[in-house]
Amino acid sequence: MASSISKAESAYIQVGLASTPPHRLDGRALNDFRTISLETGVAPLANGSARLSIGRNPHDNSGGTEILAATKLEVETIEDGGADGGRVVCTVTCSPAAYPHLSSNALEDLQHDLTIVVHQTLSHPSLHPDNLKIIPGKKSWLLSLDLVILSDAGNIYDALFMAARAALWDTKVPKTRFIEYKAKKTGSTSKEKDGMDVDETPATTSGFDTRQLTNATDFELLDYWDEGDVLDGRELWPVCITLNLLPPAAHFLDATQVEEAAALLKILAIFAFPAVQSSRLQGMHMLGPGEVTSTQMKTLIKEAEIHARELSSALNSKVKDEDVRRNQKAADSFSRR
């Protein structure tokens, strides 16, 4: 969210950004991001989690934009309002410390606006994982993604989608097995054989059958809660690129709060990159006063796709490195037992 600055400060920033060569207060080029730090598995009780920061001071961990993201899987029944195949629900919460200048009502409005953008994008059917179904037509997983903004030093939308993607990448869906309950057959018969009374008890079946059943009524977990399979299609989760527009047709990336205040018009371009298909524009939003022609919009979207692909590739490398780091840490811990 843009901070409040004077007209003189705004004009100074705009002139610097539009000059040749461009000049930003922190010395970056127009398309450069600040330092991005990412760590997964930070919430032990979540099914997946990540902590992301942009522009945080490495010496004292001050400043910057910081997001904590966590996923939780809950069982819901179809007859009670659940969706066959599962649901994805996203919520964004703003820490009051991140926006001390906002009233409680303004903070709620901001949370609502951010939640709408994130939820509408990530809950779209084209991104829906295939392994959220438990018992067809009866039970499924509700995947809740909670994002908490701990601090905001600009570029909040890009940070939210990066943190969400990392947490969803880290999410594990528990393996399940169908269960069918059957009533036991009881009773005995007495017959006379070779001069002896013989009790013949009919064969009974267990009332607790865990085979692969078509008439399953419940399920059990095959592993611990923190184990399981990764979400299907986790490579599809999108990234967001915020283009901060400068007249007449320039733009810059990763704006700080004061830069956001000087460039009020921005375009959010949200892209997914399937492995075997071309890139896919999952969503687009234009925020702030102003207008953009259709020709300018086409050019901006093409440039946003290039930036989004680079960001997605870098993020993929980072989350894979995090997987290796955590697996090695777990192996080391196990070997010391």
N, C-alpha and C positions, 0 to 999 in steps of 0.2 A: 504494500500500500504506500502510495507516494506521501512524502512528508510535506509540510508547508514551508515554502521558502519565499523570499521577497522577489519582486519583479527584476531587480538588479541582478540577484543571484541567478535567476532563471535565464536572463538574457546572456549572462557571462558563460553559463554552461552551454547554451545553444550555439553561441558564436564559436566556442572551442570545438564542439562536436562537428560543426559545419565547415570549419577551416581546413586548409590544405597545407600540410597533412593534419588530420583530425587530432584534437588534444582532449584527453580525458583527465580528470583530476588525479586518478591513480596511475596514469601513464600507459594504460592498456590501449590496444588497437580497438577499432569499432566492433570487430567480431570475436574478440578475446573474452573468455570466461575467467572469472576469478578462480582461485584454487578450490577444487571440489574434494571433500573428504567423505568417504562412505565406509560404513561398517555394518555387517549383517549379524543376525543372531543376538541382538542386544537385549531382548526381552525374553527371559527364560520361560515364562508361562504362556507365551504366544506361539501359535503355529508357524509364524514367520514374522520377522521384524527387521528393521533397518534404521540407522541414524545417519542423516546426511547434513552436511554443512557446506555453504558456499561463502568463500571470502573470510573464513574465520582466521584470526591471528594465531599462527602455529606456536608462538612463544608463550602466550598467556591464555589461549583459547577464548579470547574476547571478540565481540563483534560478529559480523556475518549473519547469514540466514541459516537457521537450523531447524530441521524437521525430524520428528520421531514418528515412525510408521510401524504399525503392528496389525497382524491378521489373527482372527480367531474363528474357528470352525465350530458351529453348533448344529445339532440335529433338529430338524423341524419336520412335521408331518404335513402331507399334502392336504389332508382334510381340514387342517387348522390354518390354512392360508399359505402354506409353502408351495414352491414351484417344483413340478416334476423335472428333475435335472439340476436342481439347486438354484441359489440366487447369490448375487454379489451386491452388497450394500456398502457404500462409502460415506464416511463422515469426517469432516474437518473441524477441528477445535482450535481456537486461538487462545494462547496463554495471555492473560491480562498483562503480564510483564513484557510481552512482545509489542503491545499497543497501549502503553500507559496513558496516551493522550485521548483514547476513545472512551466514551461512556459505555455502560453495559448494553444499552440498546443498540448503539452503533457497532459494538463488538459482535452482537448476535446477528445483525444484518450482514456483516462481513463474513462471518462463519457460514451463513446461509448461502451467500453468493459463491463462495469458494466450494462449498459442498455440492452445489448444483453442477458446476463445471466438471468437477472430478467424478461425481457419481454418474452423470449422464454419459460420460465418455467410457468409463471402465465397466459399467454394467450393460453396455451395448451387446446384443446377441452375437455379433460377429467376433467378440472377444471371449465368449463364455467358455470356461473349461469344461471338458467332457466328463471329468471324473468327480463331479460333485453329486452324482446320483448314488444312493445307497440301496434302496429297494424300489424298483420301478413302480410308479404310481402310488407309493406309500410314504417313503421317507427319503430325505435328501439333506445335503449339507447347506447351511447358510454361512456364506463367507463374508464376515464383517471386516472391513478395512478401516482402521481408525488412524487418522493423521493429526498430529499435534504440532502446531507451530510454536516453537520455543522462543524464537527470535526472528525478526524480519528486517533485513538490511537490503531489501530489494530483490527482484526476480523471483517472487514467491511462487508463481505458477509453475515455472520450470522445476523449481526445487520440489514442489509437491508431487509432480508426476515422476521425477527421478526417484524420490523416496518410496512412492507407491510401487513403482516397478521393481525396485530392489526387494521390498518386503514380500511382494507376490512371487518373485523369483525364489525367495527363501522358504516359501510356504510348503509344508508337507501335509498331504491328505492321508489320514490313517487308513490302512487296509482293513476291509471288513469281510465278514462271511455270513451268509444267510442262516437263519435259525427257524425251524418250524416246530411248534409244540403239538404233541399228539396225546390224546387220552389213552392211558394204559388199559388193555383188556384184562379183566380179572375174572376169577371163578375157577372151579375145578370140577371134574367129572369122575365118577367112580365106576370102574368096570371090573368084572371078575375074569381073570385070566389064569388058567391052570390052577384053579382052586384058590387063587390069591386075589385079594382086593387091591386094585392098582388105581392110584390117583393120577389122572392125566391132566396136566395144566396146559391150556392152550399157549402157543408161542406168543410172546409179548414183544412189542417193540418199544424202544426207549421213547420217553416223552420229550426228549431233548435231542433233536436231530440237527446236525450241523453240516449235512451234505449240501451240494449245490441244488437248491430246491426252487421250483417255479412258484410254489404257493407259500413263500417265506412270509412270516409275520413279524420277525424281528431280526437283529443282527448282533454280532459280537466283533470285537476288535481282535485282529491277528497279531498286533504288535503294540509296543508302548505308544503313548499319545504323541511323543515327540519324534516318532519314526513314521515312515510311510512313503508315498509316492509324491513326486513334485507335481504341480498343477500342469495339466495338459495344455500345450500351446503357450508355455510361459515366455517363449521368445516373442510372442505377439504383443505383449503389453506395451503400450505406446509411450513416447516421450513428447514433451511439449517444447516448442521454441517460441519465445516471445520476441517479436520484432517491434522495437521502439522506433517510431517513425519520426523522421526529421524532414521538414520541407526543403526542397520540393519532392524528392523521391529517395532520400537516403534513409538508412536505418542502422541501429546498433543493437548489440546483444548484451545480456546480463547487466541490466541497469542497476545502479545503486538507488537508494531511496531519493537522493537529491536529483539524480538524473531522471528518475521517473516523474518527479515533480516538474521538470523542465520539458519533458516530452510526454504530453498527456495522452496522445493517441497511440495505441498499441494493438497489434494483431497476435492472437494466440493461434498457432498452427500445430495441431497434434497429429503425429504420424506414427503408424505401425509399419514394421518391416518384416513381412512373412519371408520364410527361408526360400520358398520356391515360387514366389510371386513378386510382382513389382510393389513398390511402396504404396501404402494406403492412407489417405487422409481421413483420420477418424473424427476430426472435429475442427472447427474454426470459430473464433470469437473475435469481434472487434470491440475494444473497450476505449472509452473516452470520446471527447468531442472531435468532430472533423469528418472528412469523407475521403474515399479512395476510389479512383476510377477503376473500371473493370480491367483495363490494360495494365495499370499499375498493380492491381491485385494478382493477376496471373504471374507477373514477374516476381512479386514478393513471395508467392506460394512456392515457386520453383526454387528461389533462394533459400526459403525456410526448409524445404526438403533436403537440400544439401547440408545445411547446418544440423538438421535433425538426424540425418544418417550418421554424421560424424559423432554426434553426441551419443546415439544409440550404440554405435560400435565401441566407443570408449567405456560406456556403462556396462556393456556385456563383458568386456575384458575384466573390469573391476569386480563384478559379482562372481565371475568364475575364479578369480584370484582369491576372493573371500571364501569360496567353497573349499579351495585347496588349503587355505590357511586353517580353517576350522576343522577340516578332516585330519590334518596333521596334528593339530592341538589335541583332538580327541584320541588319536592313536598314541601320542606321547603320554597322555593322562592314563590310558588303559595299560600301557607297558610298565608304568610305575607302580601298579597295584600289586 
